[in-house]
Amino acid sequence: MMERSLSQWDCRELARQVITATIVGSISASTVRRILNSHQLRPWRHHLWLSPKAPRDAAFV
């Protein structure tokens, strides 16, 4: 896993990570972008959207 904050990852890195974590078999960066857009998520605009230091909602995990 990368050393920098998850909030700095781009869609390509997010796609690679969900494949590595075996969450999905395959996914493209454009699909990740569409999913983020459909949920109006803009992780690049919020510094701590997925900070390992912040507690996570169990439903989100």
Backbone bond lengths (Angstrom), bond angles and torsions (degrees), N, CA, C in turn:
res aa  C-N    CA-C-N  psi(-1)  N-CA   C-N-CA  omega(-1)  CA-C   N-CA-C  phi
1 M - - - 1.456 - - 1.527 108.54 -
2 M 1.291 115.67 152.23 1.454 120.58 -177.24 1.525 111.18 -75.58
3 E 1.319 115.48 155.67 1.461 121.59 -177.15 1.527 112.98 -84.11
4 R 1.323 118.82 -18.49 1.465 120.16 -175.97 1.526 111.31 -87.02
5 S 1.302 115.57 166.82 1.459 122.34 -176.85 1.532 111.10 -59.64
6 L 1.324 115.75 140.83 1.466 120.17 177.55 1.522 112.15 -60.73
7 S 1.326 117.16 -25.71 1.467 120.37 179.95 1.526 111.69 -67.26
8 Q 1.335 117.29 -13.49 1.455 121.34 -179.88 1.529 112.88 -96.62
9 W 1.318 118.13 -3.89 1.454 121.26 -179.10 1.520 110.48 -69.88
10 D 1.313 116.94 147.92 1.463 120.20 173.61 1.532 107.88 -98.41
11 C 1.318 116.04 177.00 1.468 120.72 -175.73 1.523 112.01 -63.01
12 R 1.311 117.86 -32.95 1.465 121.42 178.31 1.523 110.19 -63.92
13 E 1.334 116.68 -43.47 1.459 120.84 179.52 1.526 111.55 -68.24
14 L 1.328 117.00 -39.43 1.466 120.16 177.05 1.523 110.49 -62.68
15 A 1.333 117.02 -42.98 1.469 120.79 178.58 1.525 110.47 -61.39
16 R 1.310 116.98 -45.60 1.466 121.20 179.77 1.524 110.99 -60.46
17 Q 1.329 116.96 -40.32 1.465 120.56 -178.02 1.527 112.33 -69.13
18 V 1.327 118.50 -40.87 1.477 118.38 -179.89 1.523 111.03 -69.21
19 I 1.332 117.63 -28.57 1.467 120.72 174.02 1.527 109.69 -70.47
20 T 1.331 116.84 -45.83 1.472 122.01 179.65 1.522 111.13 -60.80
21 A 1.323 116.58 -37.76 1.465 121.73 -179.85 1.529 112.08 -80.63
22 T 1.315 116.64 5.43 1.475 124.67 -178.48 1.528 113.28 52.98
23 I 1.330 115.66 34.53 1.462 120.71 174.02 1.521 108.84 -75.27
24 V 1.330 115.97 -38.03 1.467 122.99 174.88 1.522 108.20 -137.42
25 G 1.340 116.16 159.22 1.455 120.05 178.30 1.515 112.33 -75.55
26 S 1.323 115.65 -38.55 1.464 120.67 177.64 1.524 109.03 -157.55
27 I 1.322 115.12 149.72 1.462 121.64 177.86 1.526 106.93 -163.13
28 S 1.305 116.03 143.26 1.466 119.93 179.85 1.526 110.17 -96.67
29 A 1.321 115.15 161.91 1.463 120.36 177.11 1.523 110.38 -62.25
30 S 1.323 117.46 -35.68 1.474 119.50 179.73 1.529 110.94 -67.72
31 T 1.327 117.66 -33.87 1.470 120.15 176.13 1.519 110.49 -67.56
32 V 1.317 117.36 -41.73 1.475 120.85 176.04 1.522 109.24 -58.92
33 R 1.330 117.07 -44.73 1.468 121.77 179.51 1.535 110.80 -60.48
34 R 1.332 116.67 -43.29 1.478 119.91 178.84 1.523 111.36 -64.25
35 I 1.334 117.07 -40.22 1.474 120.80 178.77 1.520 110.07 -63.54
36 L 1.321 116.92 -47.15 1.469 120.33 178.76 1.533 110.13 -60.16
37 N 1.325 116.83 -44.47 1.467 120.26 179.82 1.522 111.99 -64.21
38 S 1.326 117.31 -40.62 1.465 119.89 -177.58 1.525 112.07 -64.83
39 H 1.331 116.31 -26.42 1.462 121.05 177.72 1.522 111.82 -100.25
40 Q 1.321 115.19 8.50 1.462 123.05 179.99 1.530 111.94 55.38
41 L 1.331 115.35 36.80 1.460 121.05 176.82 1.522 108.70 -93.91
42 R 1.303 116.04 132.69 1.453 121.76 177.96 1.529 108.05 -133.21
43 P 1.333 116.60 75.51 1.466 119.43 -174.78 1.518 113.39 -59.53
44 W 1.323 117.67 -26.31 1.464 120.68 -179.91 1.526 111.59 -72.88
45 R 1.340 118.24 -12.26 1.461 121.56 -179.80 1.516 112.44 -99.20
46 H 1.315 118.17 -7.44 1.457 121.45 -179.75 1.518 108.74 -128.83
47 H 1.295 116.62 118.88 1.465 121.74 -171.42 1.531 113.82 -61.27
48 L 1.303 119.01 -38.01 1.462 120.99 -173.27 1.522 113.82 -113.55
49 W 1.306 118.66 33.99 1.468 119.82 -175.71 1.521 112.26 -63.40
50 L 1.325 118.61 -28.23 1.453 121.43 178.92 1.528 109.65 -141.22
51 S 1.279 116.29 50.18 1.459 120.48 -177.94 1.521 110.17 -72.67
52 P 1.338 117.42 133.79 1.460 118.70 176.52 1.527 112.51 -64.89
53 K 1.327 117.65 -16.75 1.463 121.29 -179.74 1.527 112.26 -84.80
54 A 1.341 117.19 -21.37 1.465 121.04 -177.73 1.525 109.56 -89.22
55 P 1.325 117.69 138.31 1.468 119.57 177.52 1.535 110.20 -64.74
56 R 1.310 115.80 144.47 1.460 120.67 -178.50 1.524 110.53 -107.32
57 D 1.294 115.28 144.23 1.456 122.11 175.64 1.521 108.79 -66.62
58 A 1.302 118.49 132.49 1.478 122.20 -178.28 1.528 111.20 -59.64
59 A 1.326 118.11 -35.76 1.466 121.06 179.03 1.522 110.65 -66.45
60 F 1.338 117.21 -33.24 1.459 120.62 178.49 1.525 111.59 -69.12
61 V 1.316 115.51 -43.11 1.470 120.33 -179.27 1.502 108.72 -62.74
